[in-house]
Amino acid sequence: MTFNLTKFVMYFVLLNAAKIPLAFLGFHHSLASFLQLSLILSFGIAILINENGKVGDLFSSAFFLYHAVMIMKQYLLFTAGANASISSVAISLSASRVLSLYFLYIIFKHRVSNFNGEAVLKILIFYLALTSTVSALQTPLSPLSEILISRLNDITSGNHLGYFRSTGGVGGTVIDYAVYLSFCSLLFFIFRHQKKKILSMAYIIAFGFGVYFAFSRSLFVISVFVISMLTFTYGRRIAILTILLFAILIIIKLDIILHYLNLIQELSAELSGQSDVSRLNGWSAALNEVSVVEILFGVAVGVNSGFGSIGGKVSGDGFAVTYIAEYGVFGLILLALMMYKFLTLFYKDGIYKLISFLALAFTILVNSGFEKVFNYGYFFIIIATSSFFIPKRDIVAKNAI
């Protein structure tokens, strides 16, 4: 049986684009998310059957087995009535996320031979342009603002200074959109080697619009980091010269620089208000009165899935902390190892692995949007697509994958 990875990616991304017209027809965006999850699970199960189960490696197998044991343990506890605060729905949702992460790994690991990066890139740019357009139309200055905000079932927000933040219509919240854009920033590596200047500029403009309207500090940090590293890899001599000039400037004008750094710090505190304090308090509450064993292996699967958890989430900001609450530090380490292994399958040059992994790490540490099926699926898509375009010397040989 033949599986076409290109079609899989196109269906996956277009399902997210379909959230916009579906919302106007009265359907919640969770319908498209369910179809995306079903797409991953059906493809993953089909590959398992086709390959007679011989699809994993040390990292993915360790990830799967550990989480399978933790999930089965929680189901047994639920059946015995040992933990009344965790519902079967919450456990199932958490389990589906783990299973889909594993399946995404094996789907992309084994299906790169029929992957058409050119076709996928066009879909990715189309969707970025779509979200950027929706972002602009969601702002209060737009005559369609109220219609889009009310009909898309998204949660737009702002801060205490009144800055509006849009969702791009990705389905969910502003932070979900910010996580999506964070992974979009990795696509700058594609255009480092592209001669299609119009396509490149269209992408950068659309990405700039999205970053501006999403207004996420973590997104800005990742974007600046990626672009800075891009400059360094694009021309190391220019980058080194720039660093030297900055060093000289710091030595000569240190007092002026410190003055402006203080101003930037004050501005940052004013913009963020109490959001950082709230986030840290949420992390503290999630791990409050938790034993060392629970820190290492989790409090309970489903305790922080949101839906179905009695009392709601323990903490809403920060995927890493919520993952620790469910699967422990050990589970988070296994996830990180599997994701890093995935990067090594596609990248040979260490700079690509470093930038991609740090962008992922910062995203899951600070934000909660990585728990959405579209966002973690999009990370796999971005890595596969970017590897299609970077110089052949930087890509692991296809027969080694």
N, C-alpha and C positions, 0 to 999 in steps of 0.2 A: 504494500500500500504506500502511495507517494503523498508526502505532505509538503505543501508549498508555504514556506515561511513568509514569503512576501505577501501573500494573500492574508495570512494570519495577522500580520502587522497592520495591513490596510483595514481589515474588518475591525480590529481592536481600536484603532484611532478614529475611524469613521463612526463607530458606536458612541464615542465621546462627543463627536461633533453632532451626532443625532440627538443629544440631550437637549439642544436648543429648540429644534422644531417639536420634539416630543413634549417639552414643557408647555409649549403654546397649544398643544392638543390636549393638555390636561394630565399628562403622565409625569410622575416624579422621576428625577434623574437616577434614582436608585434602580429603576428598571433597566437602564442601559448598563449600569454597573453590574447588575446581576447577569446580564447577557455577556459582558466582558469576562466575568468570573467563570461562567459556564463555558465560554470559548476556551479559556486556559485549561480548565479541568478536562474538557473533552479531548483536546489535542494532546494533553499530557497522558491521559489514560490510553489513548490510541497508540502513542509512541511506546508506552510501557508494554502493551500487548504485542506490537509489531516487533519490538526488540527483545521480546521474551524476558523483560525485566532487567536486561543488562544495559542500563543507561547511566547509572550514577558513577561517581568516583569517591574517593575517601572523604572529601569535604562535604559533598552533597548528601552522601549516605549517612555520615555522622549527624548532619543537620536533621535529616528526615527521621532517623531512628530515635534520637533524643526527644524531638518534639512529639513524635507518635506516642512514646511512652508517657510523656507528661499529659498529653490530651486524653489518652485512655485512662490514666489515673484519675483525672478530673471527672470523666464520665462515670467511673465507678463510684466516686465520692458522691456525685449528684444522684445516682441511682439509690445509693444507701441513705440519702438525705443528710449527709454530713455537712454540707455547706449550702444553706438555704438562700444565701445572697447571690449565688451564681446560677443562672438559668441555663437550660439546654441550648437556647438560642444564642446566648453569649458564648458558650463553649464552641458551638458549631461555627459561628462567625470567625472566632479566633483560629479554629482549626482550618477553615477554608483559606484564610490568609496564608497560613504556614504552608499548606499544600500547594497553593497557587505559586508561591515563591519558589518552591522546589520544582514544580512543573515548568515554570518559566526558565529556570536554569537548564533543565534537560532539553526543553524545546529548542532553545537557541544554541545550546552546546552541540546538538546533533543535526541541526537543519541549516547550517550556514552555506552549504553547497548550492542551495536553490534560492539564495537571498539576492534580490535585485535592489541594491542600494540607491540607484538613481530613481527608481519608481517610488521607493519609500520616502526618499528625501522630499519629493514633490508633495506627498501627502502630509509630511511633517510641517513643511513651510505653509501649506494651505491651512492646516489647523492652527498654526501660530498666528497667521494673518486673521483667521476667524476670531480667535480669543482676543487679540488686540483690538479688533473692531468692536467686539462686544464690550470690552473694557471701556473704550472711549464713549460708547453709547450709554453705558451705565452711569456715567458721571452726572452730577446734578445739573451741569450746563447743557446736557443733551435733552432735546424735547421728548426723547423716548425713554428717558431715565426711569420714570415710575413704572412704565409698562414692563421693561426688561427686568427690573429688580423684583417686581411682584410676580411675574409669570415664570421666571427661570428657577424659582424655588431655591435660589442661592442666598447665602447670607453675606451681604456686603457690610462693610464696617468703616470706622474711622478712628481717629484718636482724639485726645482731649483738646487739640488745637483745631479740630474741625476738618482735617484732611480726609478726603473721601478715598476709600480703597475698594477697588472692584474685584470681581471674581473671575472675569473672563468667560463666564458661562461653562466652566469645566465641571460644575456640579459639586456643591458643597460650600466651602467657605473661602475667604481670601487666602488663608494659609495653604489650602489645597492648590490654589492657582500659583502661589509663590513657589511651592515645591516643584510644580511642573516647570515653571520658568527657570528654576535653579538647574534642572537637568537640561533644559534648552540651552543654557549657557555653554554646555560642553560642545554644542554643535559649532561653536566658533572654530574649533579645530578643523572641522570640515572645510571651512572657507579659507583657512590658512593656505590651502593648496588648490583652491578652485580658481579658475579663470573666468567664471561666469559672474562678472562684476554686478550685473543688474540683479541677479538672483541673490548674490551675497548682500548687496545693499538692502534689498527688500527684506531679507531675514533680519538684518541688524536693526533696521527701522522698526519692524514689527516687534522685535524683542525689546527695543528701547521703550516703546509705548507700553508694553506689558509690565516691564519693570517699574516704570513711573507710576502707573495706575495701581499696581499691586501694593506698592509702598511697604515692603517688608525689609527690615534691617538685615535679616539673615540672607535674603535674596541679594541685596546690594553687596554684602560681604563676599558671597560666593562669586557674583558676577565680576567684581573688581579683582578678586583673586585669579579667576580663570583668565580674564583678559590680560592681567599682568604676566601670568605664566605664559600665555600665548605670545606676548611681546618678547619674552625671554627666549622662547624656543624658536621664534621666527628669525631673530637676529641677535645672537648672543653677544656680539661685539657692541652693538648699539645698546643693548640692555646693560652690559657691564659699564659702558661709558656713562649711561644715565645714572646708574647706582653711584659711581664715583662723583658725578656732579652733585648729586644729592648729599653725599658724604661731606664734600667740600662746603656746600651751602649750610649744612648743619653746624659745621665747625665755626664758620664765619658769623652766621646769624642765629646762633642757638637761642638767644633770649627772645628774639622775634618769633621763632618757630614755637617755642614753649608757650608764648602768649596766645598764638593762634590755636595750638592744641588745646589749651584751656577753654577757649571759646567754642571749639568743636565739641568738647566734652560737655560743656554746659548746654549747648544746643541739643546734643543727643539725649541728655537727661530730660530736657524740656519736651522733646518729641515723644519719647517713650513713656513719659509720665510714670505710672505705677505698674506698667505691663511687665517689666523685668522682675519687680518685686513679687507680682502675682504669679509669674511663672515659677520662680524659685520656691515660693510658698506651696505651689501645687506639687512640685517635685518632692518637697519635704513631707507633705501630707501623704503622698503616695507610698513613701517608704517609712512612714512614722511607725514606731513600735514594731518594726519588722526584724526578725532574728537574722543572724548571719546565714543560716541555712536557707531561709526564704530569700535573702538577697542573692545567694548563689543560684538557687533553683526555682525561684518564683514563689509568689504568695498563692495564686490560683489562676488557672487558665480561664480566661473570660472575664476576669475581675475588672479589666479596663477596656473592654471592647465597646462600651457605650450602650449599644442596643442590647436589650435583654439583661443588662446588669442592674440589679435592684439597687437604687440609689444613684445610678448613673456612673460616669467615669470617676476614677480616683483622681486622675490628672489629665487635663486636656492638652497641655502644651509640652511637647517633647516625646517623640516616638520611643527613644531609647529608654526613658524612665518607665513608660507604660509597658514596654516589652519586658523590662526587668521584673516588673510587678507580676507579669504572667508567666515568664519562662526563666527568669533569673539572669544574672550576669553571664552564666555559662551558656545560656541560649543565645544571648546577644553576641557573644564571642563567636559562636558557631555560625550565626548569620553573617557576621562581618567576614569571617574566613571564607565562607562560600561565595560571598559577593566579590571578595578580592581574587579568589580563584577564577571567577568568571572573567574578571578583567584580564588576567594572565592568558586566558584562552584567545583573546582578541588583540592584545597589545604586547609588543615586544619591547618597545622603548619605555624605560622606567618613568619618564616624565608624563606619559599618558595615563599610566596606572596610578601615579601619585595624585595627579590633578583630579581624576575621576573619583578615586577613593576618598580623597579629602572632601570633595563636594558632597559625596554621599554621606560621609561621616558627620559633617557639620549639619547637614539637613536632618538626619535622623536624631541627632543630639538635641537640636534646638526646636524643631517643628514636629507637629503631629500629623501633617498631611501625607507622610509616607505610608500611613496605614491604608490609604485608599488604593483600590486595585489598579486604577488608571496610572497613578504616580509610580508605584513600584514596577508596574509593567512597562511604563515609559522609560524608566532607567535602563532596562534590558534593551529596549529598542534603540535608544540613543547610542549605547555602546556598540551594538552590532552595526548600526548605520555609520557611525564615525569611523569604525575600523575599515569600512568598505572604501573610504576615500583617502585615508592617510597614505603616505608613501609605502610601497610594498616592503621596503626594508624594515619598516616599523611594525609590520603585521606578522604575527605568528603564522607559519606555513599552514595552509589549509589542511594538509594531511596530518598535521600534528594536533588538530582539534578533535 
